[in-house]
Amino acid sequence: MPDLNRDDTIHTDGSDEFASLRPELGELTTEAVDSSMDDLDLRPTLDLVMAMNRQDALVPAAIALVAPAIADAVDRIAERMLRGGRLIYVGAGTSGRLGVLDASEVPPTFGVGSGRVIGVIAGGDGALTAAIEAAEDSADQGRAAVVTLGVGADDTVVGIAASGRTPFVIGALHQAAEAGTLTIALACNAGSAIGEIADIPIEVVVGPEFIAGSTRLKAGTAQKLVLNMLSTLTMVRLGKTYGNVMIDAQATNEKLHVRAQRTVMTVTGCELAEATSALEQAGGSAKVATLMILAGIDANEAKRRLASHGGVLRSALQGDKPS
């Protein structure tokens, strides 16, 4: 294999604008070349499928190694969101798209208000469907994105970068830190630049990619799984579930209307007719309908009790104040 770190000149004047970058990237495990895959393009397709599957199977074990950091992040995010703060993801390329994806799925899943979970991608919305690779190279643009959001002490900014060195993310984390915001770094290299900035570094080292440098593979899978944990478990801590039921899901289509009926029936043990009636009185809220049935109260009283208990159904049922 060629030496990818060699200092060849690339300009006719003998200068090389990438001379310092090549050695830096050469030290990243996400950029390393796995020599066991040298004959990859010659293998039968089934062998490729099995080899890729074996590589993907390494990801959960790598995440398990950083479970304490993830748990710490969840608790500190939830603490801030209880005070009205926001969860903000910042990334570029695949990392940015994964952040926007997670942010966009939280409101319908957990009934969270618009603007409570935000995804920021370098290059703006256009970068969601088309590669705008150079957008990641500006730390100033990362800072500007955070300034525009007006972050404060109750917010959390999660910088996502497989390499751990993306300038856009570095700038965003520096700006957030200066504003007193909780900062979290999600990288796939140990000792990452963003990890050094953040209050909580989450560094999931998944090793060289199946296709060298293609961090949408294992690194992307690791990022998606960790983001699932951060958002989902934060919502659990905020009382957006009852047990493992999505008690706060918004019934915005036919499937979700049926799910709301099933949710009420599952939690209360009632029949379909009672669940349907309660949901109608509750304005489609499975949480309100469930409290109505279990506590034997009307919709207005159920809403009042939930409001006085921070929206946490279990607390409203037990009469406890939310922790």
Beta strands, then each sheet from edge to edge (+ up, - down):
strand 1: 87-91
strand 2: 117-121
strand 3: 156-161
strand 4: 182-187
strand 5: 200-203
sheet 1: 2+ 1+ 3+ 4+ 5+
end
